[in-house]
Amino acid sequence: MKIRPPRLPRQLHRLSLNGHLDVESAARDIQNNITFSGPNTYILAIAIIIASVGLNVNSIPVIIGAMLISPLMGPIIGFGLAMGTNDFQMLRDSLKNLGVMVAISIVASTLYFLLTPLKLDNPTELLARTNPTIYDVLIATFSGLAGIIETCRKNKGTVIAGVAIATALMPPLCTIGFGLATFNLHYALGALYLFFINSVFIAFATFAGVKYLGFKTVTDVDPDVQRNHRRWLTLLVTVMIIPSIITAVKMVQQNNFERNVDAFVVSCREMENNYVYDFECNHKVSPSVVELYLVSNDIDSGSREMIFLLADKHHINRSQVRFKANLAGVGPNNKLVNDILQREEAQIAYKDSVIARLQRENDAYRERERRYAETMASILEEWSAQTKKPSRR
């Protein structure tokens, strides 16, 4: 009996890149996109304006448009290619052109935000680029890998556009401009760190892809020098990753705390005497605290103890629970309280009108009953008088 060979190796050919890539053509394309001259100059200027306006009006589609047309990806991928092929001239050109592009982007966006009359109270798209985490590292790394594979592919598709959207190089630079224009150092530094994360890990992924795909080395480098280069690259990657991990851990902790608080407040509102009408999570202190806004200034110790027990049940320490009394309103959502009071007053007024109407109807009914009783008494009286008279024969 013949035993068929396993079919798994025949299926693995789908994973092979042989015949699908052209690394020589890819190297030429990457080198052509490094230069900051001609069309790239105008495209960068247009991308800066679009990204700044998009961030200013808090419009996601406009920001995506700026990501798609930005030429910033060229020097970053060129830097990774130069590191992988030991092309020091390309390395210098990439860093120089990237530096010029970054400087122009920051200056232009700063001027825009200094001149724009529109000021948003809650610019969520700007805030989203001020606290990078390890997830941004993963996005940049895998986007860089997808980018270098797509660049080498013979039949190119839309992957580069997806990489541009995923990594979002232009918006962080415009956010730096916003931070400088508004003297908000936290915004500027956070966005600068995000841009460094995207740039470094796209370049690192490109470097890894260049090595794996076998790009031709331009200059032979001594093995000791190569080891030093790898050490410096490892050190740079480590330094960039550590703060993002710390930020990610804080973000997860805050998310878990907010979930616990939501369940805790629901439990508080199911109490027999519901004292909590609003709440707010405060992450500016460590550890985070929840501030409960109460409907009364005077809560007995038993009710407070009940609230603390509910907090313990939902993994919230007693020291993390703070009470904010005064119904009149210092809470974050005073409109909510006012709406509740207005609805209660409307319901009370409606009930009063219903009671008054029923009272009038009851009085009218009683009046009819009184008249009916009087009429019946009169009829009975006449009938009784008639029956007492002697009959005539």
Contacts in CASP RR format, 6 or more apart in sequence:
PFRMAT RR
TARGET T0000
AUTHOR 0000-0000-0000
METHOD contacts of the structure
MODEL  1
MKIRPPRLPRQLHRLSLNGHLDVESAARDIQNNITFSGPNTYILAIAIII
ASVGLNVNSIPVIIGAMLISPLMGPIIGFGLAMGTNDFQMLRDSLKNLGV
MVAISIVASTLYFLLTPLKLDNPTELLARTNPTIYDVLIATFSGLAGIIE
TCRKNKGTVIAGVAIATALMPPLCTIGFGLATFNLHYALGALYLFFINSV
FIAFATFAGVKYLGFKTVTDVDPDVQRNHRRWLTLLVTVMIIPSIITAVK
MVQQNNFERNVDAFVVSCREMENNYVYDFECNHKVSPSVVELYLVSNDID
SGSREMIFLLADKHHINRSQVRFKANLAGVGPNNKLVNDILQREEAQIAY
KDSVIARLQRENDAYRERERRYAETMASILEEWSAQTKKPSRR
17 149 0 8 1.000
17 213 0 8 1.000
19 154 0 8 1.000
20 153 0 8 1.000
20 154 0 8 1.000
20 155 0 8 1.000
21 149 0 8 1.000
21 152 0 8 1.000
21 153 0 8 1.000
21 154 0 8 1.000
21 213 0 8 1.000
22 152 0 8 1.000
22 153 0 8 1.000
22 154 0 8 1.000
23 152 0 8 1.000
23 213 0 8 1.000
23 214 0 8 1.000
23 215 0 8 1.000
23 216 0 8 1.000
24 216 0 8 1.000
25 152 0 8 1.000
25 154 0 8 1.000
26 148 0 8 1.000
26 151 0 8 1.000
26 152 0 8 1.000
26 215 0 8 1.000
27 81 0 8 1.000
27 85 0 8 1.000
27 215 0 8 1.000
27 216 0 8 1.000
29 151 0 8 1.000
30 74 0 8 1.000
30 77 0 8 1.000
30 78 0 8 1.000
30 81 0 8 1.000
30 151 0 8 1.000
31 78 0 8 1.000
31 81 0 8 1.000
31 90 0 8 1.000
33 40 0 8 1.000
33 71 0 8 1.000
33 73 0 8 1.000
33 74 0 8 1.000
33 75 0 8 1.000
33 77 0 8 1.000
33 78 0 8 1.000
34 74 0 8 1.000
34 75 0 8 1.000
34 78 0 8 1.000
34 90 0 8 1.000
34 93 0 8 1.000
34 94 0 8 1.000
34 97 0 8 1.000
35 93 0 8 1.000
35 97 0 8 1.000
36 44 0 8 1.000
36 71 0 8 1.000
36 75 0 8 1.000
36 97 0 8 1.000
36 100 0 8 1.000
36 101 0 8 1.000
40 71 0 8 1.000
43 69 0 8 1.000
43 70 0 8 1.000
43 71 0 8 1.000
44 70 0 8 1.000
44 71 0 8 1.000
44 72 0 8 1.000
44 101 0 8 1.000
44 104 0 8 1.000
44 105 0 8 1.000
45 104 0 8 1.000
45 108 0 8 1.000
46 69 0 8 1.000
47 66 0 8 1.000
47 69 0 8 1.000
47 70 0 8 1.000
47 71 0 8 1.000
47 72 0 8 1.000
47 170 0 8 1.000
48 66 0 8 1.000
48 104 0 8 1.000
48 105 0 8 1.000
48 108 0 8 1.000
48 109 0 8 1.000
48 112 0 8 1.000
48 170 0 8 1.000
48 173 0 8 1.000
48 174 0 8 1.000
49 108 0 8 1.000
49 112 0 8 1.000
50 62 0 8 1.000
50 65 0 8 1.000
50 66 0 8 1.000
50 69 0 8 1.000
51 62 0 8 1.000
51 63 0 8 1.000
51 66 0 8 1.000
51 67 0 8 1.000
51 70 0 8 1.000
51 109 0 8 1.000
51 170 0 8 1.000
51 171 0 8 1.000
51 173 0 8 1.000
51 174 0 8 1.000
52 108 0 8 1.000
52 109 0 8 1.000
52 112 0 8 1.000
52 113 0 8 1.000
52 116 0 8 1.000
52 174 0 8 1.000
53 59 0 8 1.000
53 62 0 8 1.000
53 112 0 8 1.000
54 62 0 8 1.000
54 63 0 8 1.000
54 66 0 8 1.000
54 125 0 8 1.000
55 63 0 8 1.000
55 123 0 8 1.000
55 125 0 8 1.000
55 126 0 8 1.000
55 171 0 8 1.000
55 174 0 8 1.000
55 175 0 8 1.000
55 178 0 8 1.000
56 112 0 8 1.000
56 113 0 8 1.000
56 116 0 8 1.000
56 118 0 8 1.000
56 120 0 8 1.000
56 123 0 8 1.000
57 118 0 8 1.000
57 120 0 8 1.000
58 120 0 8 1.000
58 123 0 8 1.000
58 124 0 8 1.000
58 125 0 8 1.000
58 126 0 8 1.000
59 125 0 8 1.000
60 125 0 8 1.000
63 125 0 8 1.000
63 168 0 8 1.000
63 171 0 8 1.000
64 165 0 8 1.000
66 170 0 8 1.000
66 171 0 8 1.000
66 174 0 8 1.000
67 164 0 8 1.000
67 165 0 8 1.000
67 167 0 8 1.000
67 168 0 8 1.000
67 169 0 8 1.000
67 170 0 8 1.000
67 171 0 8 1.000
68 161 0 8 1.000
68 164 0 8 1.000
68 165 0 8 1.000
70 164 0 8 1.000
70 169 0 8 1.000
70 170 0 8 1.000
71 101 0 8 1.000
72 98 0 8 1.000
72 101 0 8 1.000
72 102 0 8 1.000
72 105 0 8 1.000
72 169 0 8 1.000
72 170 0 8 1.000
72 173 0 8 1.000
73 160 0 8 1.000
73 163 0 8 1.000
73 164 0 8 1.000
73 167 0 8 1.000
73 169 0 8 1.000
73 202 0 8 1.000
74 94 0 8 1.000
75 93 0 8 1.000
75 94 0 8 1.000
75 95 0 8 1.000
75 97 0 8 1.000
75 98 0 8 1.000
75 99 0 8 1.000
75 101 0 8 1.000
76 94 0 8 1.000
76 98 0 8 1.000
76 169 0 8 1.000
76 199 0 8 1.000
76 202 0 8 1.000
76 203 0 8 1.000
76 206 0 8 1.000
77 144 0 8 1.000
77 147 0 8 1.000
77 148 0 8 1.000
77 151 0 8 1.000
77 202 0 8 1.000
77 203 0 8 1.000
77 206 0 8 1.000
78 90 0 8 1.000
78 94 0 8 1.000
78 203 0 8 1.000
78 206 0 8 1.000
79 91 0 8 1.000
79 94 0 8 1.000
79 95 0 8 1.000
79 98 0 8 1.000
79 203 0 8 1.000
79 206 0 8 1.000
80 94 0 8 1.000
80 203 0 8 1.000
80 204 0 8 1.000
80 206 0 8 1.000
80 207 0 8 1.000
80 210 0 8 1.000
81 87 0 8 1.000
81 90 0 8 1.000
81 206 0 8 1.000
81 207 0 8 1.000
81 210 0 8 1.000
81 215 0 8 1.000
82 88 0 8 1.000
82 90 0 8 1.000
82 91 0 8 1.000
82 94 0 8 1.000
83 91 0 8 1.000
83 203 0 8 1.000
83 207 0 8 1.000
83 210 0 8 1.000
83 229 0 8 1.000
83 233 0 8 1.000
84 207 0 8 1.000
84 210 0 8 1.000
84 211 0 8 1.000
84 215 0 8 1.000
84 217 0 8 1.000
85 210 0 8 1.000
85 215 0 8 1.000
85 216 0 8 1.000
85 217 0 8 1.000
85 218 0 8 1.000
86 217 0 8 1.000
86 218 0 8 1.000
86 219 0 8 1.000
86 220 0 8 1.000
86 221 0 8 1.000
87 218 0 8 1.000
87 219 0 8 1.000
88 219 0 8 1.000
90 218 0 8 1.000
98 199 0 8 1.000
102 173 0 8 1.000
102 195 0 8 1.000
105 170 0 8 1.000
105 173 0 8 1.000
105 174 0 8 1.000
106 173 0 8 1.000
106 176 0 8 1.000
106 177 0 8 1.000
106 180 0 8 1.000
109 173 0 8 1.000
109 174 0 8 1.000
109 175 0 8 1.000
109 176 0 8 1.000
109 177 0 8 1.000
109 178 0 8 1.000
109 181 0 8 1.000
110 176 0 8 1.000
110 177 0 8 1.000
110 178 0 8 1.000
110 180 0 8 1.000
110 181 0 8 1.000
111 181 0 8 1.000
112 174 0 8 1.000
112 181 0 8 1.000
113 177 0 8 1.000
113 178 0 8 1.000
113 179 0 8 1.000
113 181 0 8 1.000
113 182 0 8 1.000
114 181 0 8 1.000
123 178 0 8 1.000
125 171 0 8 1.000
126 175 0 8 1.000
126 178 0 8 1.000
126 187 0 8 1.000
129 168 0 8 1.000
129 171 0 8 1.000
129 172 0 8 1.000
129 175 0 8 1.000
129 190 0 8 1.000
129 191 0 8 1.000
129 194 0 8 1.000
130 175 0 8 1.000
130 186 0 8 1.000
130 187 0 8 1.000
130 190 0 8 1.000
130 191 0 8 1.000
130 194 0 8 1.000
131 190 0 8 1.000
131 247 0 8 1.000
131 251 0 8 1.000
132 190 0 8 1.000
132 193 0 8 1.000
132 194 0 8 1.000
132 197 0 8 1.000
132 244 0 8 1.000
132 247 0 8 1.000
133 244 0 8 1.000
133 245 0 8 1.000
133 247 0 8 1.000
133 248 0 8 1.000
133 251 0 8 1.000
134 241 0 8 1.000
134 244 0 8 1.000
134 245 0 8 1.000
134 247 0 8 1.000
134 248 0 8 1.000
135 248 0 8 1.000
136 194 0 8 1.000
136 197 0 8 1.000
136 198 0 8 1.000
136 244 0 8 1.000
137 197 0 8 1.000
137 201 0 8 1.000
137 240 0 8 1.000
137 241 0 8 1.000
137 244 0 8 1.000
139 166 0 8 1.000
139 167 0 8 1.000
140 167 0 8 1.000
140 197 0 8 1.000
140 198 0 8 1.000
140 200 0 8 1.000
140 201 0 8 1.000
140 202 0 8 1.000
140 205 0 8 1.000
141 201 0 8 1.000
141 202 0 8 1.000
141 204 0 8 1.000
141 205 0 8 1.000
142 205 0 8 1.000
143 162 0 8 1.000
143 163 0 8 1.000
143 166 0 8 1.000
143 167 0 8 1.000
143 202 0 8 1.000
143 205 0 8 1.000
144 163 0 8 1.000
144 167 0 8 1.000
144 201 0 8 1.000
144 202 0 8 1.000
144 205 0 8 1.000
144 206 0 8 1.000
145 205 0 8 1.000
145 208 0 8 1.000
145 209 0 8 1.000
146 159 0 8 1.000
146 162 0 8 1.000
146 163 0 8 1.000
147 159 0 8 1.000
147 160 0 8 1.000
147 163 0 8 1.000
147 205 0 8 1.000
147 206 0 8 1.000
148 205 0 8 1.000
148 206 0 8 1.000
148 209 0 8 1.000
148 210 0 8 1.000
148 213 0 8 1.000
149 159 0 8 1.000
149 209 0 8 1.000
150 156 0 8 1.000
150 157 0 8 1.000
150 159 0 8 1.000
150 160 0 8 1.000
150 163 0 8 1.000
151 160 0 8 1.000
152 213 0 8 1.000
167 198 0 8 1.000
167 202 0 8 1.000
168 198 0 8 1.000
169 195 0 8 1.000
169 198 0 8 1.000
169 199 0 8 1.000
172 191 0 8 1.000
172 192 0 8 1.000
172 194 0 8 1.000
172 195 0 8 1.000
172 198 0 8 1.000
173 191 0 8 1.000
173 195 0 8 1.000
175 187 0 8 1.000
175 188 0 8 1.000
175 190 0 8 1.000
175 191 0 8 1.000
175 194 0 8 1.000
176 187 0 8 1.000
176 188 0 8 1.000
176 191 0 8 1.000
176 192 0 8 1.000
176 195 0 8 1.000
177 188 0 8 1.000
177 191 0 8 1.000
178 184 0 8 1.000
178 187 0 8 1.000
178 188 0 8 1.000
178 191 0 8 1.000
179 185 0 8 1.000
179 187 0 8 1.000
179 188 0 8 1.000
179 191 0 8 1.000
180 188 0 8 1.000
193 243 0 8 1.000
196 240 0 8 1.000
197 240 0 8 1.000
197 244 0 8 1.000
200 236 0 8 1.000
200 237 0 8 1.000
200 240 0 8 1.000
201 237 0 8 1.000
201 240 0 8 1.000
204 233 0 8 1.000
204 237 0 8 1.000
207 233 0 8 1.000
221 229 0 8 1.000
253 288 0 8 1.000
254 281 0 8 1.000
254 283 0 8 1.000
254 288 0 8 1.000
257 281 0 8 1.000
257 283 0 8 1.000
257 287 0 8 1.000
257 288 0 8 1.000
257 290 0 8 1.000
257 316 0 8 1.000
258 281 0 8 1.000
260 314 0 8 1.000
260 315 0 8 1.000
260 316 0 8 1.000
261 279 0 8 1.000
261 281 0 8 1.000
261 290 0 8 1.000
261 314 0 8 1.000
261 316 0 8 1.000
263 314 0 8 1.000
264 290 0 8 1.000
264 310 0 8 1.000
264 311 0 8 1.000
264 313 0 8 1.000
264 314 0 8 1.000
264 316 0 8 1.000
265 276 0 8 1.000
265 279 0 8 1.000
265 290 0 8 1.000
265 292 0 8 1.000
267 310 0 8 1.000
267 313 0 8 1.000
267 314 0 8 1.000
268 274 0 8 1.000
268 275 0 8 1.000
268 276 0 8 1.000
268 292 0 8 1.000
268 307 0 8 1.000
268 310 0 8 1.000
269 276 0 8 1.000
271 303 0 8 1.000
271 306 0 8 1.000
271 307 0 8 1.000
273 303 0 8 1.000
274 295 0 8 1.000
275 292 0 8 1.000
275 294 0 8 1.000
275 295 0 8 1.000
275 296 0 8 1.000
275 299 0 8 1.000
275 303 0 8 1.000
275 307 0 8 1.000
276 292 0 8 1.000
276 293 0 8 1.000
276 294 0 8 1.000
276 295 0 8 1.000
276 307 0 8 1.000
277 293 0 8 1.000
277 294 0 8 1.000
277 295 0 8 1.000
277 327 0 8 1.000
277 336 0 8 1.000
277 337 0 8 1.000
277 340 0 8 1.000
278 292 0 8 1.000
278 293 0 8 1.000
278 331 0 8 1.000
278 332 0 8 1.000
278 333 0 8 1.000
278 336 0 8 1.000
278 337 0 8 1.000
279 290 0 8 1.000
279 291 0 8 1.000
279 292 0 8 1.000
279 293 0 8 1.000
280 290 0 8 1.000
280 291 0 8 1.000
280 293 0 8 1.000
280 331 0 8 1.000
280 332 0 8 1.000
281 288 0 8 1.000
281 289 0 8 1.000
281 290 0 8 1.000
281 291 0 8 1.000
282 288 0 8 1.000
282 289 0 8 1.000
282 290 0 8 1.000
282 291 0 8 1.000
287 317 0 8 1.000
287 320 0 8 1.000
288 320 0 8 1.000
289 319 0 8 1.000
289 320 0 8 1.000
289 321 0 8 1.000
289 322 0 8 1.000
290 316 0 8 1.000
290 320 0 8 1.000
290 321 0 8 1.000
290 322 0 8 1.000
291 322 0 8 1.000
291 323 0 8 1.000
291 324 0 8 1.000
292 307 0 8 1.000
292 321 0 8 1.000
292 322 0 8 1.000
292 323 0 8 1.000
292 324 0 8 1.000
293 324 0 8 1.000
293 329 0 8 1.000
293 330 0 8 1.000
293 331 0 8 1.000
293 332 0 8 1.000
294 323 0 8 1.000
294 324 0 8 1.000
294 325 0 8 1.000
294 326 0 8 1.000
294 327 0 8 1.000
295 327 0 8 1.000
296 325 0 8 1.000
296 327 0 8 1.000
297 325 0 8 1.000
297 326 0 8 1.000
297 327 0 8 1.000
298 325 0 8 1.000
299 323 0 8 1.000
299 325 0 8 1.000
304 323 0 8 1.000
307 321 0 8 1.000
308 318 0 8 1.000
308 321 0 8 1.000
311 317 0 8 1.000
311 318 0 8 1.000
311 320 0 8 1.000
311 321 0 8 1.000
312 318 0 8 1.000
324 330 0 8 1.000
324 331 0 8 1.000
327 337 0 8 1.000
329 337 0 8 1.000
331 337 0 8 1.000
END
